[in-house]
Amino acid sequence: MNFIKLLDTLSNKENLTKAGSRRDSFDQFKNFGAKAVLASIPFGLAATSSKAKAATNSMASASFMADNNDVLNFALTLEYLERNFYQIGMDTTGLIPEEDRTVFSTILRHEATHVDFFSAALGNLAIDEPTFDFSGAPGGLALDTFTNYQTFLALAQGFEDTGVRAFKGQAGALANDNTLLTYALQVHSVEARHASKVRRIRGQKGWITQNNSDLPAPFAPIYAGEQNTIQGGVDLAGLFAQFGGNDAVTAAFDEPLTMDEVNTIGGIFIV
Amino acid sequence: MNNNVFKEKNELDVNKRRQFLKLSGMALVGSGLLVACSSDDDSPIAPPTNTDLFDLGAGNLGILNYAYALEQLEAAFYMNVLSGSYWMGAPAEEKQILEDLYNHEIIHREFFRTAITSVAPNDITPDLEFDFSGVDFSSRASVLGTSKVLEDTGVAAYNGAGQLISVADAAGIAYLTLAGKIVSVEARHASAIRDLLNPGSMDFAGDDILVGIGGSQPAFDKATLPAEILATVIGTGFVVTQFTANNLPTS
């Protein structure tokens, strides 16, 4: 069964046994009250972490035995990447045509808010912002990202679709903490809204059909596995001929990526 | 039956139920009692007794049944869309988007039907009856406006349900992952529909639907618990078949 394979990606059986603590955490948040300032969102994690602040400039630190702080730093890194990317895009004169600037300024504002959010949640455990190179040089590429709008759009789509899959891949790892899990879900679906919009600007459907990608070849991993038709142990292939067939089946479910898979993609842009 | 009378009674009934929901913390969905009333029946509608109504159930099964009910609603709505005159005459892109949404929601619905039947064949949400007479399927604004509400509601519902899924066993983790696989597709839908309504604007992820956390700018989707989602669903008046949600997890 396919979903069992997903369990492997969580690589943290501890979390499964700590399910009972979820309510405690949720109650803790409720007690915190609505007037909370961002800087003190009570994830309740800092005190329990034995990890030192990650000095790494990549996402690799989060790729094994993820505890909740690792997951948060993983999320923070993705948000850093997106914020940095859209900030440069918005600041580059003549890159984004007038009719799309509202869309990208909106996305930038969301990503910046997500960065602040995860930074605040991690406090002094938050990793520093890595140095990004959106030409893809760290991955051996030489993309004209900020001089060619089509390249910028292609990367935007890739980052948003990766973000959706990356957050989804961590849902299980955060399942031991109701508050964290819910926050992550609230970010996850916003990334999906972004992804849909950017894809449609590019003339694509807002949803992912099979593992189709018209992005540069090195980005094929962003869509790897999206052709999956087995959900919850049920193979839906061939069952919906009247309803868009297997293309619709694959589009109706987004698939997760593991941290390692996301690290490989992100590593193309991290110096 | 006089339609106007029907509508007035229906609204009244909805309000009563809302109050009931609020007062008791119990959720009663559907307007089936009213439909069952004959027009010459002047006796007041009795307070619902739940003995013969389907209840979504408790624990993870309850959450699955809840999701299945919502997917039934969405699928039924798009089925009506595709037989309506707006869709028939819509521009190609809009036609394709709505047809895709129809396909996806049918697939979600049938997936839940299969999955729940395999674990609890006798406790699955029945096939619900819907009444979309409040939607004008010849009107772009009515169809897309309703679609927007349903998709946004779906996003908030799955986001809110995640924390209610017990992950004490592997099946629970699988359910949580499945909710994640579906919710992002609902969000992709919502984004597209919102953009059709207001192209090129920020509405695809607008401040009217996103929320802030801890005083931040709006940059997060809602995560809404079932009681509030079901109140919204009751408010649409779309669900005819009555069922209850008295045993869903609440935290």
Chai-1 contact restraints between the chains, C-beta under 6 A:
chainA,res_idxA,chainB,res_idxB,connection_type,confidence,min_distance_angstrom,max_distance_angstrom,comment,restraint_id
A,F3,B,A174,contact,1.0,0.0,6.0,A-B,restraint_1
A,L6,B,T177,contact,1.0,0.0,6.0,A-B,restraint_2
A,A19,B,V167,contact,1.0,0.0,6.0,A-B,restraint_3
A,A19,B,A168,contact,1.0,0.0,6.0,A-B,restraint_4
A,R23,B,S251,contact,1.0,0.0,6.0,A-B,restraint_5
A,F26,B,S251,contact,1.0,0.0,6.0,A-B,restraint_6
A,A36,B,G214,contact,1.0,0.0,6.0,A-B,restraint_7
A,V37,B,G215,contact,1.0,0.0,6.0,A-B,restraint_8
A,L38,B,G214,contact,1.0,0.0,6.0,A-B,restraint_9
A,L38,B,G215,contact,1.0,0.0,6.0,A-B,restraint_10
A,L38,B,S216,contact,1.0,0.0,6.0,A-B,restraint_11
A,I41,B,G214,contact,1.0,0.0,6.0,A-B,restraint_12
A,E99,B,G200,contact,1.0,0.0,6.0,A-B,restraint_13
A,T102,B,M202,contact,1.0,0.0,6.0,A-B,restraint_14
A,T106,B,M202,contact,1.0,0.0,6.0,A-B,restraint_15
A,H110,B,A219,contact,1.0,0.0,6.0,A-B,restraint_16
A,T113,B,S216,contact,1.0,0.0,6.0,A-B,restraint_17
A,T113,B,Q217,contact,1.0,0.0,6.0,A-B,restraint_18
A,T113,B,A219,contact,1.0,0.0,6.0,A-B,restraint_19
A,V164,B,S184,contact,1.0,0.0,6.0,A-B,restraint_20
A,K168,B,G180,contact,1.0,0.0,6.0,A-B,restraint_21
A,A171,B,L176,contact,1.0,0.0,6.0,A-B,restraint_22
A,A171,B,G180,contact,1.0,0.0,6.0,A-B,restraint_23
A,G172,B,I173,contact,1.0,0.0,6.0,A-B,restraint_24
A,A175,B,V167,contact,1.0,0.0,6.0,A-B,restraint_25
A,A175,B,L176,contact,1.0,0.0,6.0,A-B,restraint_26
A,N178,B,Q163,contact,1.0,0.0,6.0,A-B,restraint_27
A,L181,B,G162,contact,1.0,0.0,6.0,A-B,restraint_28
A,L181,B,Q163,contact,1.0,0.0,6.0,A-B,restraint_29
A,T182,B,Q163,contact,1.0,0.0,6.0,A-B,restraint_30
A,T182,B,A223,contact,1.0,0.0,6.0,A-B,restraint_31
A,L185,B,N159,contact,1.0,0.0,6.0,A-B,restraint_32
A,L185,B,G162,contact,1.0,0.0,6.0,A-B,restraint_33
A,Q186,B,N159,contact,1.0,0.0,6.0,A-B,restraint_34
A,Q186,B,F220,contact,1.0,0.0,6.0,A-B,restraint_35
A,Q186,B,D221,contact,1.0,0.0,6.0,A-B,restraint_36
A,Q186,B,A223,contact,1.0,0.0,6.0,A-B,restraint_37
A,S189,B,V155,contact,1.0,0.0,6.0,A-B,restraint_38
A,S189,B,V183,contact,1.0,0.0,6.0,A-B,restraint_39
A,S189,B,S184,contact,1.0,0.0,6.0,A-B,restraint_40
A,S189,B,A187,contact,1.0,0.0,6.0,A-B,restraint_41
A,S189,B,D221,contact,1.0,0.0,6.0,A-B,restraint_42
A,V190,B,A205,contact,1.0,0.0,6.0,A-B,restraint_43
A,V190,B,D221,contact,1.0,0.0,6.0,A-B,restraint_44
A,A192,B,S184,contact,1.0,0.0,6.0,A-B,restraint_45
A,A192,B,A187,contact,1.0,0.0,6.0,A-B,restraint_46
A,A192,B,R188,contact,1.0,0.0,6.0,A-B,restraint_47
A,R193,B,A187,contact,1.0,0.0,6.0,A-B,restraint_48
A,R193,B,S191,contact,1.0,0.0,6.0,A-B,restraint_49
A,R193,B,F204,contact,1.0,0.0,6.0,A-B,restraint_50
A,R193,B,A205,contact,1.0,0.0,6.0,A-B,restraint_51
A,S196,B,R188,contact,1.0,0.0,6.0,A-B,restraint_52
A,S196,B,S191,contact,1.0,0.0,6.0,A-B,restraint_53
A,S196,B,A192,contact,1.0,0.0,6.0,A-B,restraint_54
A,K197,B,S191,contact,1.0,0.0,6.0,A-B,restraint_55
A,K197,B,F204,contact,1.0,0.0,6.0,A-B,restraint_56
A,G206,B,R188,contact,1.0,0.0,6.0,A-B,restraint_57
A,G206,B,A192,contact,1.0,0.0,6.0,A-B,restraint_58
A,W207,B,V185,contact,1.0,0.0,6.0,A-B,restraint_59
A,W207,B,R188,contact,1.0,0.0,6.0,A-B,restraint_60
A,Q231,B,F111,contact,1.0,0.0,6.0,A-B,restraint_61
A,G232,B,A115,contact,1.0,0.0,6.0,A-B,restraint_62
A,G232,B,A174,contact,1.0,0.0,6.0,A-B,restraint_63
A,G232,B,L178,contact,1.0,0.0,6.0,A-B,restraint_64
A,V234,B,T114,contact,1.0,0.0,6.0,A-B,restraint_65
A,F240,B,I107,contact,1.0,0.0,6.0,A-B,restraint_66
A,F243,B,N103,contact,1.0,0.0,6.0,A-B,restraint_67
A,F243,B,I106,contact,1.0,0.0,6.0,A-B,restraint_68
A,G244,B,N103,contact,1.0,0.0,6.0,A-B,restraint_69
A,A248,B,N103,contact,1.0,0.0,6.0,A-B,restraint_70
A,V249,B,I107,contact,1.0,0.0,6.0,A-B,restraint_71
A,A252,B,H104,contact,1.0,0.0,6.0,A-B,restraint_72
A,A252,B,I107,contact,1.0,0.0,6.0,A-B,restraint_73
A,A252,B,V185,contact,1.0,0.0,6.0,A-B,restraint_74
A,F253,B,K181,contact,1.0,0.0,6.0,A-B,restraint_75
A,D254,B,K181,contact,1.0,0.0,6.0,A-B,restraint_76
A,D254,B,S184,contact,1.0,0.0,6.0,A-B,restraint_77
A,D254,B,V185,contact,1.0,0.0,6.0,A-B,restraint_78
